[in-house]
Amino acid sequence: MADGRSLLQSSRTRRFEGVTGGRRRNMQANRSKNTQLEMAIRQTLHAMGYRFRVHAKELPGNPDIAFSARRKIVEVRGCFWHGHGCHPLGQLPKSRTDYWTPKISGNRERDVRNEAALRALGWEVLILWECQVRANPTGIRKELRKFLGPTRLSVQKGKLGSSSRMRLG
């Protein structure tokens, strides 16, 4: 086991050759799950009345937000990590292109594979880009509502009327 760990450690150090300790810590602090952007979208969805699953392990790619009953997925993508190409968020760094180009390309290829697998299983997928969310948060709410349809609560209100709702306190 110790040999396996040292082999893994040596491959990591090779990958980070020529990178300062500060830069390395900075890059390691980037999350792949529960990012600020993802948390903001989840909070918005919850406030809108939607209920969902987070990082469903049984689905291809562990999608960010899954609505099982609706068979719909919302993927929240950072422009840089997923190679959106928008300016300035999605631009590749000018340094270490030998590392970043295959890294971002691999992420894009994985995204395409996962999305195709989800669609093949009958899921609809909405991709929200970081630049979209930052530029027009109100428009994102409308886009989410259009993609997901009415909440169960709004459907119940329409059928039952406001007088039949139970009131607390």
Buried (B, 14 or more C-beta within 10 A) or exposed (E): EEEEEEEEEEEEEEEBEEBEEEEEEEEEEEEEEEBEBBEBBBEBBEEBEBEBBBBBEEBBBBBBBBBEEBEBBBBBBBBBBBBBEBEEBBEBEEEEEEBBEEBBEEBBEEBEEBBEEBEEEEBBBBBBBBBBBEEEEEEBBEBBBEBBEEBEEEEEBEEEEEEEEEEEE
